[in-house]
Amino acid sequence: MNKNSKLLRLLAVIFAIVLVAAACGDDDGDDAEPVETTPTETAAPVEDDMAEDEGGRLAAVIARGAVNCGVNDTLPGFGIVSADGTNEGFDIDFCRVVAAAVLGDADAVNYTPLDASQRFPTLQSGEIDMLVRNTTWTASRDGNEQANFMFTTFFDGQGFMVRDDSPIQSVADMSNTNICVLQGTTTLLNLNSVLGDMGVPFNSVEFQSNDELQPAFVAGQCEVWTSDASQLAAFSATLDVGTRVLGDIISKEPLGPVVADGDTEWAQVVNWATMATVQAEEYGISSSNLASFSDTDNSNIRRFLGLPIEGEVAEVGLGLPADFATQIVSQVGNYGEIYERNLAPLGLERGVNALWTDGGLMYVPPFR
């Protein structure tokens, strides 16, 4: 192709572009004739997505009027459905804590029961605002699951349970045994790692949920049940067969609420609402004596409860109402009350989950 031909083609392209631009300009004129088009079907906008575009997850929760919380519904003490259909338990109460803080109504919670393998996909999809389902904080989960772990509400460790008549006294006695374990958990990873390092051969019998695992253990399909020690204590208290929880603890299992990566404001809201239960206990404020603090001279307590100091109420700047801690304590209680209500009946002592002032690990930043 010669140079003249190339030039002519270039001029033709430029001329066409100019015509298109002119046509587009006419569309903005008041005299332009409307052009009939065939409507294209599109998915209706999701209310939560719209709210998130305008203000993130916190705005979505406020617009919805409820917190969507992923929970366990088969674990006594932590997350279970009562005979009257009510969700209750230690983890359930922390869903209620956030609802009380954000919405002023601890009952404004939509519960989504999840098995272990569903936890992170459901969180990542945006179907739930937070996950409070005995979920261990680990480096790989923090890095690979688009998960943001909040304040640890319960420090646990992996243990082992056998029936009363079992000859097994420790992990060293578990050679060639069948061990019941849940799929998709750190429990299975720890089991393979620790017993493998010890040179103890075993056969893992894996289940999707505790609803499947529990009857299998009772029926003798496995000689050992391994899980978080708190879970084993919870199930031991409810089984019809005699059991023993061994003294071996093979891991660290920090448990607490989890939110999706990418929304700092919502993460702060969940974190500070959760930590307010611990601070309330440290201050000695409970649901039963809350009213007595209305005339306290302690400025730190007044600030914490959203009470005026020299005629002004201090704003915490978290997107939460100034009285969010008051709402939490009045409707759900402090950390000690939540613990005593749900876990103490199972025989679980506070131990490392006591306040730092009592030798435990419950320690939170200043509320100021």
MOBELVEN-V953318 format. One record per backbone hydrogen bond with DSSP energy under -0.5 kcal/mol. CO is the residue of the C=O (numbers start at 0). NH is the residue of the N-H. If there is no record, write none. Layout:
BEGIN
[[CO/NH] [CO/NH]]
END
This chain:
BEGIN
[[1/5] [2/6] [3/7] [4/8] [5/9] [6/10] [7/11] [8/12] [9/13] [10/14] [11/15] [12/16] [13/17] [14/18] [15/19] [16/20] [17/21] [18/22] [19/23] [20/24] [21/25] [22/26] [23/27] [24/27] [25/28] [28/31] [33/35] [36/38] [45/49] [46/50] [47/51] [48/52] [49/53] [50/54] [51/55] [54/58] [55/59] [56/60] [57/61] [58/62] [59/63] [60/64] [60/65] [66/68] [66/109] [67/128] [67/129] [68/111] [69/131] [70/113] [72/80] [73/75] [74/77] [74/78] [76/89] [77/90] [77/91] [78/74] [79/81] [79/87] [81/84] [85/81] [87/79] [88/92] [89/93] [90/93] [90/94] [91/94] [91/95] [92/96] [93/97] [94/98] [95/99] [96/100] [97/101] [98/102] [98/103] [98/104] [99/103] [100/320] [104/107] [106/108] [107/66] [108/110] [109/68] [110/112] [111/70] [114/117] [114/118] [115/118] [117/121] [118/122] [119/123] [120/124] [121/125] [121/126] [121/127] [122/125] [129/69] [129/131] [130/257] [133/135] [134/255] [135/137] [137/141] [138/142] [139/143] [140/144] [140/146] [145/260] [146/148] [147/258] [150/256] [153/155] [153/254] [155/252] [156/228] [157/249] [158/226] [159/245] [160/224] [161/243] [162/165] [169/172] [170/173] [173/176] [176/178] [176/202] [177/179] [177/222] [177/223] [178/204] [179/225] [180/206] [181/184] [184/188] [185/189] [186/190] [187/191] [188/192] [189/193] [190/194] [190/195] [191/195] [192/196] [193/197] [194/198] [194/199] [195/198] [198/200] [200/175] [200/176] [201/203] [202/178] [203/205] [204/180] [206/182] [207/115] [208/211] [208/212] [209/213] [211/215] [212/216] [213/217] [214/218] [215/220] [215/221] [216/219] [223/179] [224/160] [226/158] [227/231] [228/232] [229/233] [230/234] [231/235] [232/236] [234/237] [234/238] [241/163] [243/161] [243/245] [252/155] [252/254] [253/136] [254/152] [254/153] [256/149] [257/130] [258/147] [259/262] [262/266] [263/267] [264/268] [265/269] [266/270] [267/271] [268/272] [269/273] [270/274] [271/275] [272/276] [273/276] [273/277] [274/277] [274/278] [275/279] [276/280] [276/334] [277/281] [278/282] [279/283] [279/284] [280/283] [283/285] [285/289] [288/291] [289/292] [290/293] [292/295] [296/298] [297/301] [298/302] [299/303] [300/304] [301/305] [301/306] [302/305] [308/311] [311/308] [311/313] [320/323] [322/326] [323/327] [324/328] [325/329] [326/330] [327/331] [327/332] [333/337] [334/338] [335/339] [336/340] [337/341] [338/342] [338/343] [342/345] [342/347] [343/346] [346/348] [349/352] [350/353] [351/360] [353/361] [354/357] [354/359] [355/358] [360/362] [361/355] [365/367]]
END
